[in-house]
Amino acid sequence: MPNSLVPGSPTEGIIFASAIRTETGGVASDGVYDSAELSNSNWRGVRLYINRTVATGTLTVSIQGKNPLTGTWVTLVGYTTATLTSAIHTHLTIYPGITAIGGSGTTSTDYPGILPTAWRVHAVVATNTTTWSIAGEYLL
């Protein structure tokens, strides 16, 4: 059964706590970090707050939706930050009708889309270790 955004809080919370993560970490030792499956029952969008405190390596964050037929996770086109290369506090916002703003390594990304029912955060660390955290909030 999918979780709410964060257990105990239906609208906001920490998805990845701050930690040092490496390009050889993650489940398959390939620098890929996936959150638990998150459940969206009534929300139109989400804002992810990304806090990268150590500027070694790179970090790219995206939202994946779960194909209800196959159960396969799919990275949704446009639901991705630029590659982050510096220490930065930025965000990724997905919301219907929002003006699309393609982020850069130092700016936030906004994308006009609808948050899937089953979704997760997909983060990729490359080149070196980096320290980061991600929190989120649902948007009506």
Secondary structure, 3 states (H helix, E strand, C coil): CCECCECCECCEEEEEEEEEECCCCECCCCCEEECCCEECCCCCEEEEEEEECCCCCEEEEEEEEECCCCCCEEEEEEEECCCECCCEEEEEEECCCCCCECCCCCCCEEECCCCCCEEEEEEEEECCCEEEEEEEEEEC
